[in-house]
Amino acid sequence: MQVTEILEKLCTLNLIASNEASLFSEACSLFGDKAKIKRDKIGNIYIKIGAENAENKLLIDAHCDQIGFVVTDFYDNGFLKVAAVGGVDARAAFGSRVLVYSKETFEGVFATVPPHLQKGGDSDKFPAIDELAIDIGLSKSEAEALISRGDLVLLKSEFTRLSENKVCSAALDNKAGVAALIALGLKLAQTDLKNTCVTLLLSTQEELGLRGAFAAEFDADEVIVIDTSFGSYPGAPSEKTGKLGGGVMLGHSPILSRSLTAKIENVANEKGILIQHEILSESTGTNADRLTLRAGGVDCALISLPILNMHSASEILDLRDLNSLIDLLETYVREADEK
């Protein structure tokens, strides 16, 4: 199965943080008996390929959760009050269509004041999330009968091909990383790994403070974290962004292993795989911040995919970067397995 097909399927799943269970059944369906798959109590999914007692043990992580909202109350006119689940940007909500997941799925729209009715200076202000309202076309009594406080809400989005290489959807952060790991796992499962056990960790609740990574149990000599980062666009600082189609972004931070990062860079250079360098501070803002802290420590590297419009319903990814990521990881695993 092509990675684009996998990604498109993942983009149909509701994987809002704390609600990632549907991915487990999807992973089991895709792998069948080609890998050992299990799920822990917090929801982390572990996909093991190769012999568990192999000499080399590698963990590759991609968080699978996405941001969204939770219903907190009802306005008198039947509109819904919500709170954020993860790092939601209120600016991306105005006028956006949503899906409300209750006993059945309802469509709604974030209400927005038209410019004709705004007061002076209002256009420069953005209300807090708890000041927003979702119109689902029902009265208060109807809404309370069909929807419960605690129900989850996602921005409505469709997977769209913008061009030959670029696609658009919500939650490419980090369903793109998950799709890459699944595609990689399916490739590795086609041939026996001689000296390597690869664990693909599809971790939960990253958007809620790296909780899945904190709870993950694993035995590995090396860890590679896969995530997304900021694509370049007019007005953005070039040192904090990467070009879409310019290759994966290899992270450099005091918390990351210089030796493992160098090994990955060497593989990319030998294979002719495009990479970009992302310079980070003492915190990467990714699961690497947690996974490096396994008892005794572990060598950890970070590879990110540049995307545009992060944490919106219209994130944009270049498929060339996604395929480069899979090639880089597969080459790294196979070369390590031959040593």
C-alpha positions in Angstrom: 0.0 0.0 0.0 1.3 3.4 -1.0 2.0 5.9 1.9 -0.4 8.4 0.3 -3.3 5.9 0.6 -2.3 5.2 4.2 -2.3 8.9 5.0 -5.6 9.6 3.3 -7.2 6.8 5.4 -5.7 8.1 8.6 -7.1 11.5 7.9 -10.6 10.1 8.1 -10.1 8.8 11.7 -11.0 10.8 14.8 -7.8 10.6 16.7 -8.3 13.6 19.1 -6.0 13.3 22.1 -7.4 10.7 24.5 -9.5 9.1 21.7 -6.9 7.3 19.6 -8.3 3.8 20.0 -9.6 3.5 16.4 -6.0 3.5 15.1 -5.2 0.2 16.9 -7.8 -1.7 14.9 -6.6 0.0 11.7 -3.0 -1.0 12.4 -4.0 -4.6 13.2 -5.9 -4.7 9.9 -2.9 -3.3 7.9 -0.2 -5.6 9.4 -2.2 -8.8 10.0 0.3 -11.4 11.2 3.3 -9.5 9.7 4.1 -7.9 13.1 3.5 -8.1 16.8 1.1 -5.3 17.9 0.0 -4.4 21.3 -1.6 -1.4 23.1 -0.9 -0.2 26.6 -3.3 1.3 29.1 -2.7 4.9 28.0 -3.3 3.9 24.4 0.2 3.8 23.0 0.5 1.3 20.1 3.7 -0.8 19.8 4.4 -2.5 16.4 7.4 -4.9 16.7 9.2 -6.2 13.6 12.2 -8.5 13.8 13.4 -10.8 16.6 12.8 -9.4 20.1 16.2 -10.7 21.3 18.1 -9.1 18.4 21.4 -7.4 19.0 20.2 -4.0 17.8 17.1 -2.5 19.3 15.6 0.6 17.7 12.5 2.6 18.7 10.9 4.9 16.1 8.2 7.1 17.5 5.4 9.2 16.0 2.6 10.7 18.0 -0.8 9.8 16.6 -3.2 12.3 18.4 -4.6 15.5 17.0 -6.0 18.7 18.5 -9.6 19.5 18.9 -12.3 20.6 21.4 -14.5 19.3 24.1 -18.1 20.4 24.7 -18.4 22.1 28.1 -21.8 23.7 28.1 -24.7 25.2 26.1 -25.7 28.8 25.3 -29.3 29.8 25.7 -29.7 29.8 21.9 -28.5 26.2 21.6 -24.9 27.1 20.6 -22.2 24.9 22.1 -19.5 26.2 24.5 -16.1 24.4 24.1 -12.7 24.1 25.6 -9.5 23.3 23.8 -8.0 19.8 23.6 -4.3 20.5 22.8 -2.8 23.6 21.4 -5.7 25.0 19.5 -5.4 28.5 17.8 -8.6 30.4 18.2 -7.9 32.3 15.0 -8.2 29.0 13.0 -11.7 28.4 14.4 -13.7 31.5 13.2 -16.2 30.4 10.6 -14.8 26.9 10.4 -17.0 23.9 10.1 -16.8 21.2 12.7 -17.9 17.6 13.5 -19.3 17.0 17.0 -19.0 13.3 18.0 -21.8 12.3 20.3 -24.3 9.3 20.1 -24.2 10.3 16.4 -22.1 12.8 14.5 -23.4 16.3 14.1 -22.1 19.0 11.8 -21.7 22.6 13.1 -20.0 25.9 12.4 -18.0 28.2 14.7 -20.0 31.4 14.9 -18.2 34.6 13.8 -19.2 38.2 13.9 -19.3 39.6 10.3 -17.1 42.7 9.7 -20.1 44.9 9.1 -21.1 44.5 12.8 -17.6 44.7 14.3 -16.8 47.7 16.4 -13.6 49.7 15.9 -10.6 47.6 16.8 -12.5 44.3 17.0 -10.8 42.9 13.9 -7.5 43.0 15.8 -8.8 41.0 18.8 -9.3 37.3 19.2 -11.5 35.9 21.9 -10.4 33.0 24.1 -11.5 29.5 23.2 -14.1 29.5 26.0 -15.7 32.6 24.4 -16.3 30.8 21.1 -19.6 29.2 20.1 -20.6 26.4 17.8 -23.9 26.6 16.0 -25.3 23.1 15.2 -28.7 24.4 14.1 -30.6 23.2 17.2 -32.4 24.9 20.0 -31.0 24.5 23.5 -33.4 21.8 24.5 -32.8 19.9 21.3 -29.0 20.2 21.7 -29.1 19.0 25.3 -31.1 16.0 24.3 -28.7 14.9 21.6 -25.3 16.1 22.8 -23.5 15.7 26.1 -20.9 17.8 28.0 -17.6 16.0 27.4 -18.4 15.2 23.7 -15.4 15.7 21.4 -15.3 18.1 18.4 -12.9 18.3 15.4 -12.5 20.9 12.7 -14.0 19.4 9.6 -11.5 18.7 6.9 -11.1 16.6 3.7 -7.9 15.1 2.4 -7.2 17.1 -0.8 -4.5 16.9 -3.5 -3.4 20.5 -4.2 -0.9 19.4 -6.9 1.2 16.4 -7.9 3.3 16.7 -4.7 1.3 18.7 -2.2 -1.7 17.5 -0.1 -3.9 19.4 2.4 -5.8 18.1 5.4 -6.3 18.7 9.1 -3.9 16.8 11.5 -1.1 16.1 9.1 0.7 16.9 12.4 1.2 14.1 13.0 -0.7 11.7 10.9 1.9 12.1 8.3 4.5 10.8 10.7 2.2 7.8 11.6 1.7 7.1 7.9 5.4 7.1 7.4 6.0 4.6 10.2 3.2 2.3 9.0 4.6 2.3 5.4 8.1 1.7 6.8 6.8 -1.2 8.9 5.1 -2.8 6.0 8.3 -2.6 4.0 10.5 -4.0 6.7 8.1 -6.9 7.4 8.5 -8.1 3.8 12.0 -9.4 4.6 13.5 -10.8 7.8 15.7 -8.5 9.8 18.7 -10.5 10.9 20.2 -8.5 13.8 17.6 -5.8 14.5 14.3 -5.4 16.4 12.4 -2.3 15.3 9.6 -1.1 17.6 7.3 1.5 15.9 5.7 3.5 18.7 2.4 5.3 17.8 2.2 7.4 20.9 -0.8 9.1 22.4 -1.6 12.4 24.0 1.5 14.3 22.7 -0.7 17.3 22.3 -1.6 17.1 26.0 2.0 17.4 27.3 3.8 14.4 25.8 1.9 12.1 28.1 2.1 9.0 25.9 5.8 9.3 25.5 6.2 9.7 29.3 4.3 6.5 29.9 5.9 4.4 27.1 7.7 1.2 28.1 10.4 0.1 25.7 13.8 -1.5 25.4 16.0 0.3 22.8 19.6 1.3 22.2 18.5 4.2 19.9 15.3 6.3 19.5 14.2 8.3 16.5 11.3 10.7 17.0 9.3 11.6 13.9 7.1 14.8 14.0 6.3 17.8 11.9 7.8 21.3 12.0 7.2 24.7 10.5 7.3 25.2 6.7 8.6 28.4 5.3 6.2 31.1 4.2 6.4 34.9 3.6 7.3 36.8 6.8 8.4 33.7 8.8 12.0 33.6 10.1 14.1 31.4 7.8 16.1 30.0 10.7 13.0 28.5 12.3 11.4 27.1 9.1 12.0 24.5 6.4 11.2 24.5 2.7 8.4 22.2 1.6 9.9 19.8 -0.9 13.4 20.6 0.4 13.8 17.4 2.4 13.2 16.3 6.0 14.3 18.4 8.8 17.1 16.9 11.0 16.9 18.3 14.5 20.0 19.6 16.4 19.5 20.3 20.1 21.5 19.9 23.3 19.1 17.1 24.4 19.6 15.1 21.2 22.4 12.6 20.5 25.0 14.2 18.3 26.4 10.8 17.3 23.0 9.3 16.3 22.1 12.5 14.4 25.5 12.3 12.6 24.9 8.7 11.6 21.5 9.6 10.2 23.0 12.5 8.3 25.7 10.3 6.8 23.1 7.8 5.6 21.1 10.6 4.0 24.2 12.0 2.3 25.3 8.6 1.0 21.8 7.8 -0.3 21.4 11.3 -1.8 18.3 12.0 0.3 17.6 15.7 0.8 17.8 17.0 4.4 17.5 20.3 6.1 18.9 21.3 9.5 16.6 22.4 12.3 18.4 24.2 15.2 16.6 23.9 18.4 17.1 25.0 22.0 17.2 22.8 25.1 13.5 21.8 24.4 12.4 20.4 21.1 8.7 20.5 21.9 8.4 16.9 20.8 8.3 13.5 22.3 12.1 13.5 22.2 12.0 15.7 25.4 10.5 12.7 27.2 11.9 9.6 25.5 15.5 10.7 26.1 14.8 10.4 29.8 14.3 6.6 30.0 16.1 5.3 33.0 19.8 5.5 32.3 19.1 7.7 29.2 19.0 6.7 25.5 20.5 8.1 22.3 17.7 10.0 20.6 17.4 11.8 17.3 14.6 14.0 15.8 13.4 14.1 12.2 10.6 16.4 11.2 8.5 17.0 8.1 8.0 20.7 7.2 4.3 21.6 6.9 2.3 24.8 6.5 -0.7 26.0 8.6 0.1 23.8 11.6 -2.8 23.2 14.0 -5.4 24.3 11.5 -7.9 22.4 9.3 -5.7 23.1 6.2 -2.2 21.8 6.9 -0.1 21.3 3.8 2.6 18.7 3.2 4.9 17.9 0.3 4.7 14.2 -0.5 8.3 14.2 -1.7 9.4 14.9 1.9 7.2 12.1 3.2 8.7 9.6 0.8 12.2 10.8 1.6 11.5 10.2 5.3 10.5 6.6 4.6 13.6 6.0 2.4 15.9 7.5 5.0 14.5 5.4 7.8 14.5 2.2 5.8 18.0 2.7 4.6 19.2 3.4 8.2 17.5 0.3 9.5 18.8 -2.0 6.8 22.3 -0.7 7.0 22.4 -1.1 10.7 21.0 -4.6 10.3 23.9 -5.6 8.0 26.6 -4.5 10.5 
